[in-house]
Amino acid sequence: MRFAAGAVLGVLLGALLGVPAAAATSKVPAVVTTLTAPKAMAAAGGKLFVSEGNTVVVLGTDGRTTKTISGLFGAAGIVANGDRVYVALSQAAAIAVLDPATLTEIGRWTTVACPVNLAFAGTRLFYGHGCPTNGTPGLGSVDATTGTGAQTVPGSFYSAPLVAGAGSTLAVGVPGLSPATVSTYRVDGTTVTPLATAEVGSYLGGVTVSKDGTKVATAAGSPYHLAQFTAKTMAGAGTFETGAYPATVAYSPDGTKLGGGVDAHGAGNVRAFHVATGLSLLDGNAHPKPAYNQPGPVTGTLTWAADGSRLYTLLDELTSAAPGLLAELGPAGGFPHVTGELLTNTVELVSAPHRRVREAVTDLTRLAEQIATLDCAAEIDGLRDIVSRGASYQRQLRTAAANNGSLKAVVSSLVREMREDSF
């Protein structure tokens, strides 16, 4: 889990239609934004609407902030429909209605607690809801025109479900599970009829429905492709190879192209395909700042321009304060960019100029005293243990090899480490 995004990526696809992608990934334009913790993004009226904190930040397609709309507590999922933009307010039990022409809130519709993800299907606006610490996750809907007539769709969900819709088709899946499943429904007025369910891989990151509602596509951490299904039966209808790890997916407004964001270092991080032929239209690689490690896409932010000529996504970067802080702590000649990933028991640091973490340990350890005020000197000192005993994935591989590939042995070793608090 990297820290939140700081760059917006615009990819021009129109000139590439019908032309096979180059063998190697190509660089695509990206610009740095002022965003630090974006949740979702939608395009409307030639602008990009990004939910962040208790606001919606309106960006031009050049990545510059046009306006910030405040008072939107817990702004989460965001979707555009016609001449309106809708925002799930996870801390206000409501959906805010925005006018992209005036950049103002013009309405607010009541929901159950903690709405997170939004999608239109039929004449309904559906929302996946789930609170972080209490309550039961579920799926609800309101009338798409008035926001009234609240309904609940029966189902059991581990967390707030992802939702996608088009035409009379609704697709629903829960992120973060292995295996992951996606279910489809037909929406006729207030009637929601289950259609089919299928396993789609592990750790679902995104789901999308084609304009005519006949196809569903998914992105999951595994397998390494975007998968397409027939909505009515959820039978497989083609795959689009991305390499590791596909994280997000979106059909173009006309349904002829499929875009995907990929979270893998050293390969393209944004892809696009022609749906009918499977032809690769783009294998793009975005580096907002050349010295940085390759950023990955922020789940929920992949969105197309209305005419399908451009594909946008937000990319993971460090929080805006971190690069300046590290520069101040570095030597006079300049400090190499450092990416940090803080988990409960682990701090991993990767320094860009070094080829391996092992080669960077000496330099990073020398900084321990300087960053003592950040209260993480002990974690950095723990890098010696990681180097001597190996990273978690290396220890897991050794355990599996020593136990004839037994996953039970791997899990037992992880439980033992957690109990011993050894990492």
C-alpha positions in Angstrom: 0.0 0.0 0.0 1.7 3.2 -1.1 1.0 6.6 0.0 -1.6 8.7 -1.8 -1.4 10.1 -5.3 0.3 13.2 -6.5 0.1 12.9 -10.3 -2.6 12.8 -12.9 -1.9 10.9 -16.1 -3.5 11.9 -19.4 -3.2 9.4 -22.3 -4.1 10.3 -25.9 -5.5 7.2 -27.6 -7.3 8.6 -30.7 -4.2 8.5 -32.9 -3.5 4.9 -31.8 -6.7 3.2 -32.8 -6.2 0.3 -35.1 -2.4 0.5 -34.7 -0.7 -2.3 -32.8 1.2 -1.2 -29.7 5.0 -1.1 -29.9 6.9 -4.1 -28.5 8.3 -1.9 -25.7 6.2 0.2 -23.4 6.0 3.9 -24.4 6.2 6.9 -22.2 3.0 8.8 -21.7 2.5 12.4 -20.4 1.9 12.9 -16.7 1.8 16.1 -14.6 2.1 16.6 -10.8 -1.1 17.7 -9.0 -1.7 19.0 -5.5 -3.7 15.9 -4.5 -2.5 13.9 -1.5 -5.3 11.4 -0.7 -7.7 10.9 -3.6 -10.4 8.2 -3.5 -12.1 8.3 -6.9 -12.4 10.3 -10.1 -14.9 11.0 -12.8 -14.9 13.2 -15.9 -17.7 15.6 -16.8 -17.9 18.9 -18.6 -14.3 18.8 -19.8 -13.1 18.6 -16.2 -12.0 15.9 -13.7 -13.8 15.6 -10.4 -11.7 13.9 -7.6 -13.0 13.0 -4.2 -10.5 13.7 -1.5 -11.0 14.0 2.2 -14.1 16.2 2.8 -13.9 17.8 -0.6 -14.2 17.3 -4.3 -11.2 18.7 -6.1 -12.0 19.9 -9.7 -9.0 19.5 -12.1 -8.5 20.7 -15.6 -7.3 18.0 -17.9 -3.8 19.6 -17.4 -3.9 18.5 -13.8 -4.3 22.0 -12.4 -6.9 22.6 -9.7 -9.8 24.7 -10.9 -11.9 24.7 -7.7 -12.3 22.8 -4.5 -15.9 22.0 -3.4 -16.0 21.7 0.4 -18.5 20.4 3.0 -18.6 16.9 1.4 -17.8 14.8 4.5 -16.1 11.5 3.7 -16.2 12.1 0.0 -15.7 8.6 -1.6 -17.1 7.1 -4.8 -17.9 9.5 -7.6 -19.7 9.0 -10.9 -20.9 11.3 -13.7 -24.3 10.9 -15.4 -25.6 13.3 -18.0 -25.0 16.8 -16.8 -24.5 15.9 -13.1 -21.8 14.5 -10.9 -22.7 12.3 -7.9 -20.5 11.8 -4.8 -20.9 9.3 -2.0 -20.5 11.0 1.4 -19.4 8.1 3.6 -19.5 10.3 6.8 -22.8 12.0 6.0 -25.1 9.1 5.0 -25.8 10.9 1.8 -25.1 11.3 -1.9 -24.2 14.9 -3.0 -25.3 16.1 -6.5 -22.9 18.5 -8.2 -23.4 20.7 -11.2 -20.3 20.5 -13.4 -21.2 23.8 -15.1 -21.3 25.9 -11.9 -19.1 23.7 -9.8 -21.5 23.8 -6.9 -23.6 21.3 -4.9 -27.2 21.5 -6.0 -28.7 18.6 -4.0 -28.2 16.0 -1.4 -29.9 12.6 -1.2 -30.2 10.5 2.0 -28.8 7.0 2.1 -28.0 4.5 4.9 -24.7 5.0 6.8 -21.4 4.9 5.0 -22.1 4.9 1.2 -18.8 4.3 -0.6 -19.2 3.3 -4.2 -21.7 4.5 -6.8 -23.1 3.2 -10.2 -26.2 3.9 -12.4 -28.2 1.0 -13.8 -31.7 1.2 -15.2 -33.5 4.1 -13.5 -31.7 3.6 -10.2 -28.5 4.9 -8.6 -26.9 2.1 -6.6 -24.4 2.5 -3.8 -22.3 -0.1 -2.0 -22.1 0.8 1.7 -20.0 -0.3 4.7 -18.6 1.4 7.7 -15.0 0.8 8.8 -15.7 -0.3 12.4 -19.4 -1.2 12.7 -22.6 -1.9 10.8 -23.3 -4.4 8.1 -22.0 -3.8 4.6 -24.6 -3.9 1.9 -26.1 -2.6 -1.4 -28.8 0.0 -1.6 -30.3 2.2 -4.3 -32.4 5.4 -4.8 -34.3 6.7 -7.8 -31.8 8.2 -10.3 -33.8 11.3 -10.9 -35.2 12.3 -7.5 -33.0 10.5 -5.0 -36.2 9.1 -3.3 -37.6 5.5 -3.1 -34.7 4.0 -1.2 -34.3 0.3 -1.5 -32.0 -2.5 -0.3 -30.7 -5.3 -2.5 -30.4 -8.6 -0.6 -27.0 -10.0 -0.2 -24.1 -10.7 2.1 -20.9 -8.7 1.7 -17.5 -8.7 3.5 -17.1 -5.0 3.0 -18.6 -2.2 0.9 -19.1 -3.7 -2.5 -17.7 -2.3 -5.7 -20.6 -1.5 -8.2 -20.7 -0.8 -11.9 -23.6 -0.3 -14.3 -24.8 0.5 -17.7 -28.1 0.0 -19.5 -30.2 -2.3 -17.4 -27.1 -4.2 -16.0 -25.6 -3.9 -12.6 -22.3 -5.7 -11.6 -21.3 -6.1 -8.0 -18.1 -7.4 -6.4 -16.2 -7.2 -3.1 -12.6 -6.0 -3.2 -9.7 -7.6 -1.2 -10.9 -11.3 -1.3 -9.4 -14.4 -2.7 -11.0 -15.9 -4.6 -13.1 -12.9 -5.7 -16.5 -13.1 -7.3 -18.7 -10.7 -9.3 -22.4 -11.0 -9.6 -24.7 -9.4 -12.2 -28.3 -8.2 -11.9 -31.0 -7.0 -14.3 -32.6 -3.7 -13.3 -36.2 -3.1 -14.4 -37.7 0.0 -12.6 -37.5 -0.9 -8.9 -37.1 -4.6 -9.6 -33.6 -6.0 -9.3 -33.2 -9.6 -10.6 -30.0 -11.7 -10.0 -28.5 -13.0 -13.2 -25.2 -14.8 -12.6 -22.1 -15.0 -10.4 -18.5 -16.0 -11.4 -15.1 -16.2 -9.8 -12.9 -13.5 -11.4 -9.5 -14.1 -9.8 -8.0 -12.8 -6.5 -8.2 -9.4 -4.9 -10.6 -7.6 -7.1 -9.6 -4.0 -7.9 -12.2 -2.9 -10.4 -15.3 -3.8 -12.3 -16.9 -2.1 -15.3 -20.0 -2.6 -17.6 -20.1 -1.9 -21.3 -22.3 0.9 -22.6 -25.0 -1.6 -23.9 -24.9 -3.6 -20.7 -24.0 -6.9 -22.4 -20.4 -7.2 -21.1 -18.6 -7.0 -17.8 -14.9 -6.6 -17.3 -12.8 -7.0 -14.2 -9.3 -6.2 -12.9 -7.8 -8.4 -10.2 -4.4 -8.9 -8.7 -4.4 -12.3 -10.3 -4.6 -13.5 -13.0 -2.5 -11.0 -14.9 -5.1 -9.8 -17.4 -8.3 -7.9 -17.7 -11.1 -10.4 -17.9 -14.3 -9.9 -19.9 -17.6 -11.7 -19.3 -21.1 -11.9 -20.8 -23.2 -10.1 -18.3 -26.2 -12.4 -18.5 -24.4 -15.6 -17.7 -20.9 -14.4 -16.5 -19.4 -16.8 -19.0 -15.9 -15.8 -20.1 -15.8 -13.6 -23.2 -12.1 -12.8 -23.7 -9.0 -11.7 -21.8 -6.7 -8.8 -22.4 -3.1 -9.4 -21.2 -1.6 -6.8 -19.0 1.2 -8.5 -17.0 1.3 -8.2 -13.2 -0.7 -6.6 -11.5 -3.9 -5.3 -13.0 -5.6 -3.0 -10.5 -8.4 -1.0 -12.2 -10.5 -1.2 -15.4 -12.9 1.0 -17.4 -14.8 0.7 -20.7 -14.7 3.8 -22.9 -18.1 5.6 -23.1 -18.9 4.0 -26.4 -17.8 0.5 -25.2 -15.3 0.0 -28.0 -12.2 0.3 -25.9 -11.1 -1.1 -22.6 -8.6 0.7 -20.3 -6.7 -0.8 -17.4 -4.3 0.4 -14.8 -1.4 -1.9 -13.8 0.5 -1.8 -10.5 3.8 -3.3 -11.5 7.3 -1.8 -11.4 9.4 -1.9 -14.6 6.4 -2.4 -16.9 3.6 -0.3 -18.4 1.3 1.1 -15.8 -1.6 2.1 -18.1 -3.0 -0.1 -20.9 -5.8 0.2 -23.5 -7.3 -2.4 -25.9 -9.8 -2.6 -28.7 -12.6 -4.7 -27.3 -13.8 -6.4 -30.6 -10.3 -7.5 -31.7 -8.3 -7.6 -28.5 -5.7 -5.3 -30.2 -3.4 -3.5 -27.8 -3.8 0.2 -28.4 -1.5 1.4 -25.7 1.1 0.0 -23.4 2.1 3.2 -21.6 4.6 4.0 -18.8 4.2 7.2 -16.8 6.9 8.7 -14.7 5.9 12.1 -13.4 9.4 12.6 -12.1 12.2 10.6 -13.7 14.0 9.9 -10.4 11.0 8.3 -8.8 10.1 4.7 -8.8 7.3 3.9 -11.2 4.0 4.9 -9.7 0.9 2.6 -9.8 -2.7 3.6 -10.5 -5.0 4.7 -7.7 -7.9 2.2 -7.7 -11.2 4.0 -8.6 -9.6 6.8 -10.6 -9.4 5.4 -14.1 -11.8 7.4 -16.3 -12.3 8.2 -19.9 -13.0 11.6 -21.6 -16.6 11.8 -22.9 -15.4 11.3 -26.5 -13.2 8.3 -25.6 -10.1 10.0 -27.0 -8.3 10.3 -23.6 -7.8 8.0 -20.6 -7.0 9.5 -17.2 -5.9 8.0 -14.0 -4.3 9.2 -10.7 -0.9 7.7 -9.9 0.5 6.8 -6.4 3.2 9.1 -5.1 4.4 10.2 -1.7 2.5 12.7 0.3 3.4 16.2 -0.8 5.3 17.0 2.5 7.5 13.9 2.4 9.9 14.8 -0.5 10.6 18.2 1.0 11.2 16.7 4.5 13.6 14.1 3.2 15.5 16.7 1.2 16.0 18.8 4.3 17.4 15.8 6.2 19.7 14.8 3.4 23.3 15.7 2.6 24.2 19.1 1.1 24.7 17.4 -2.3 21.1 16.2 -2.4 19.2 13.3 -1.0 18.0 10.4 -3.1 14.2 10.0 -3.3 13.0 7.5 -0.8 9.7 5.6 -1.0 8.4 4.5 2.4 5.7 1.9 3.1 4.7 1.7 6.8 2.8 -1.3 8.0 2.1 -2.4 11.5 5.3 -4.3 12.0 7.4 -3.3 9.0 9.1 -0.4 7.4 10.5 -1.0 3.9 12.7 1.7 2.3 13.8 1.6 -1.3 16.3 4.2 -2.5 16.0 5.0 -6.2 19.8 5.1 -7.1 20.4 1.7 -5.7 19.7 -1.5 -7.6 18.7 -3.5 -4.5 17.6 -2.8 -0.9 20.7 -4.7 0.4 22.9 -2.1 -1.4 21.0 0.8 0.1 21.1 -0.4 3.7 24.4 1.3 4.6 23.2 4.7 3.3 19.7 4.3 4.9 21.1 3.2 8.3 23.4 6.3 8.4 20.2 8.4 8.3 18.7 6.7 11.4 19.9 9.3 13.9 18.9 12.1 11.6 15.3 10.9 11.4 15.0 10.0 15.1 12.6 12.8 15.5 10.2 11.0 13.2 10.0 8.1 15.7 10.9 5.4 13.3 14.6 4.8 14.0 13.9 1.4 15.4 12.0 0.4 12.3 14.9 1.5 10.0 17.3 -0.4 12.3 15.2 -3.4 11.6 16.3 -3.4 8.0 19.4 -5.3 9.2 17.1 -8.2 10.2 15.2 -8.0 6.9 18.5 -8.2 4.9 20.0 -11.0 7.1 16.9 -13.1 7.2 15.2 -12.1 4.0 12.0 -10.2 3.2 8.7 -11.8 4.1 8.2 -13.2 0.5 11.7 -14.7 0.6 11.1 -16.4 4.0 7.7 -17.7 2.7 9.4 -19.2 -0.4 12.1 -20.9 1.7 9.4 -22.3 4.1 7.4 -23.6 1.1 10.4 -25.2 -0.5 11.4 -26.9 2.8 7.9 -28.3 3.2 7.1 -29.7 -0.2 5.2 -26.6 -1.2 2.8 -26.7 1.8 0.8 -23.5 2.2 -0.2 -24.6 5.6 3.5 -24.5 6.7 3.8 -21.0 5.2 0.8 -19.7 7.1 2.1 -21.3 10.3 5.4 -19.6 9.9 3.7 -16.2 9.4 1.5 -16.7 12.5 4.7 -17.6 14.5 6.5 -14.5 13.4 3.5 -12.3 14.4 3.3 -13.9 17.8 7.0 -13.5 18.3 6.8 -9.9 16.9 10.0 -10.8 15.1 9.1 -8.6 12.1 
